[in-house]
Amino acid sequence: MITQPMLSVLATLAAPFHLVSYSFLTGMQLFQSFIVVKVVHRTLPRPAFTTLQARLFPLYFRLQTVLLLLTALTYPTYGPVSLLSDRVALVSLSVAGATAGLNLSLYGPRTKMAMLERAETGE
């Protein structure tokens, strides 16, 4: 059985992981959205841009999903148990998780197929 002192130790150990996972998640999203896409779109010709994005986005969506799960699991003070009592954080992470899941499983593959089809037709 898990005792209160054990929970306290686990919470102390999880706090740095929460901070790091949330920081990576936020930084990665900002960097990808506002820097990488704009610079690469301006720099590369369309076929190269399409190829890069087709390979980059699946990795990005997987990493986004993993970091969201890690952020939720290490939520202060007692992980998901504490998250359930914080309605704003729960809704925020749930919406982010749902959209990340949709991007990973539905929209990402469809977008990749559409981009590759357009590249083949020369559009």
Backbone torsions as a table, in degrees:
resi	resn	phi	psi	omega
1	MET	NA	142.3	179.9
2	ILE	-86.7	127.5	-178.8
3	THR	-98.8	168.7	179.8
4	GLN	-59.3	-44.5	177.3
5	PRO	-61.6	-36.0	178.1
6	MET	-65.7	-40.3	177.3
7	LEU	-63.0	-38.5	178.7
8	SER	-63.3	-42.2	178.0
9	VAL	-65.6	-44.1	178.7
10	LEU	-61.6	-40.4	178.7
11	ALA	-63.9	-40.4	178.6
12	THR	-64.9	-39.8	179.7
13	LEU	-72.7	-32.0	-176.9
14	ALA	-78.4	-25.2	-175.4
15	ALA	-56.1	-47.7	178.9
16	PRO	-63.9	-35.7	178.0
17	PHE	-65.1	-37.2	177.8
18	HIS	-64.0	-47.7	-179.8
19	LEU	-61.1	-44.8	-179.3
20	VAL	-66.8	-45.2	-178.2
21	SER	-65.5	-42.0	178.6
22	TYR	-66.6	-39.5	178.7
23	SER	-65.2	-45.3	177.3
24	PHE	-61.6	-43.3	-179.4
25	LEU	-60.4	-49.8	-179.5
26	THR	-65.0	-47.5	-179.9
27	GLY	-62.3	-42.1	-179.9
28	MET	-63.2	-44.2	-178.9
29	GLN	-65.4	-43.5	179.2
30	LEU	-65.7	-44.0	-179.1
31	PHE	-64.0	-46.4	-179.0
32	GLN	-65.2	-45.2	-174.1
33	SER	-72.1	-41.5	-170.3
34	PHE	-106.3	-14.7	-178.2
35	ILE	-117.0	-60.0	-173.1
36	VAL	-58.5	-53.5	-175.2
37	VAL	-61.0	-43.8	-178.0
38	LYS	-67.6	-44.6	-179.0
39	VAL	-66.2	-45.9	-178.1
40	VAL	-66.2	-39.9	179.8
41	HIS	-62.8	-38.0	179.4
42	ARG	-76.2	-28.5	-171.7
43	THR	-90.7	-44.3	-173.2
44	LEU	-91.9	150.2	170.5
45	PRO	-67.2	157.5	-174.1
46	ARG	-52.9	-46.0	-179.7
47	PRO	-60.8	-40.6	178.9
48	ALA	-68.5	-39.7	177.3
49	PHE	-61.1	-45.0	179.8
50	THR	-62.0	-44.5	179.4
51	THR	-62.8	-44.2	179.4
52	LEU	-62.4	-47.2	-178.8
53	GLN	-64.5	-37.4	179.8
54	ALA	-63.4	-29.8	178.5
55	ARG	-90.8	-29.4	-175.1
56	LEU	-80.6	-41.8	-174.4
57	PHE	-63.2	-42.2	177.6
58	PRO	-59.1	-40.9	177.3
59	LEU	-64.1	-43.8	179.0
60	TYR	-60.0	-45.5	-178.8
61	PHE	-67.6	-37.2	177.0
62	ARG	-65.3	-46.0	-179.6
63	LEU	-64.3	-39.6	177.5
64	GLN	-59.9	-44.2	-179.9
65	THR	-65.0	-44.7	179.5
66	VAL	-63.1	-43.9	-179.4
67	LEU	-66.6	-36.1	175.7
68	LEU	-64.0	-42.7	177.5
69	LEU	-63.2	-43.8	179.0
70	LEU	-64.0	-39.3	177.5
71	THR	-63.0	-42.5	179.2
72	ALA	-68.6	-40.7	-178.0
73	LEU	-69.0	-26.8	-178.4
74	THR	-104.8	16.8	-178.5
75	TYR	-57.4	132.5	-179.1
76	PRO	-67.2	143.3	3.0
77	THR	-97.6	-34.4	-174.9
78	TYR	-121.3	33.9	175.5
79	GLY	71.4	-140.0	-176.5
80	PRO	-58.9	-28.1	178.1
81	VAL	-63.3	-44.0	177.6
82	SER	-69.7	-33.7	-179.9
83	LEU	-62.9	-35.6	179.8
84	LEU	-63.9	-27.5	-179.2
85	SER	-88.8	-11.0	178.4
86	ASP	-105.6	94.9	-172.5
87	ARG	-61.1	-42.2	-178.5
88	VAL	-63.2	-47.5	179.2
89	ALA	-65.4	-38.9	179.6
90	LEU	-63.0	-46.4	179.2
91	VAL	-65.3	-43.6	-179.6
92	SER	-60.8	-49.2	-179.9
93	LEU	-69.2	-32.0	177.8
94	SER	-67.0	-44.5	177.9
95	VAL	-64.4	-45.1	178.4
96	ALA	-61.9	-40.8	178.8
97	GLY	-66.4	-41.0	178.8
98	ALA	-64.4	-44.4	179.9
99	THR	-69.1	-36.6	176.6
100	ALA	-64.9	-41.3	177.4
101	GLY	-63.5	-42.1	176.8
102	LEU	-64.8	-41.7	177.3
103	ASN	-61.4	-42.8	-177.8
104	LEU	-68.6	-43.8	-171.6
105	SER	-97.1	-27.8	-172.9
106	LEU	-118.8	-63.2	-172.7
107	TYR	-71.6	-38.0	178.7
108	GLY	-58.7	-53.8	178.8
109	PRO	-61.9	-39.4	178.9
110	ARG	-64.9	-43.3	179.4
111	THR	-64.4	-41.4	178.7
112	LYS	-60.5	-44.9	179.0
113	MET	-63.2	-43.0	179.6
114	ALA	-64.2	-41.4	178.9
115	MET	-63.5	-42.9	-179.3
116	LEU	-68.6	-36.7	176.3
117	GLU	-64.3	-43.0	178.4
118	ARG	-64.6	-37.2	179.1
119	ALA	-65.6	-37.8	179.6
120	GLU	-68.6	-35.9	-179.2
121	THR	-84.7	-8.1	176.9
122	GLY	82.1	18.1	178.7
123	GLU	-78.5	NA	NA
